[in-house]
């Protein structure tokens, strides 16, 4: 998932564009998917 990767990379490379550019405000499944992916790293 591209969003998960961008969130991880933000720790080392700085701020990213707002999450609203990647997820709809009601996309809880997408948000949890990104979280689940990043919890593996």
Rosetta blueprint (number, residue, H / E / L):
1 X L
2 X H
3 X H
4 X H
5 X H
6 X H
7 X H
8 X H
9 X H
10 X H
11 X H
12 X H
13 X H
14 X L
15 X L
16 X L
17 X L
18 X L
19 X H
20 X H
21 X H
22 X L
23 X L
24 X L
25 X L
26 X L
27 X L
28 X H
29 X H
30 X H
31 X H
32 X H
33 X H
34 X H
35 X H
36 X H
37 X H
38 X H
39 X H
40 X L
41 X L
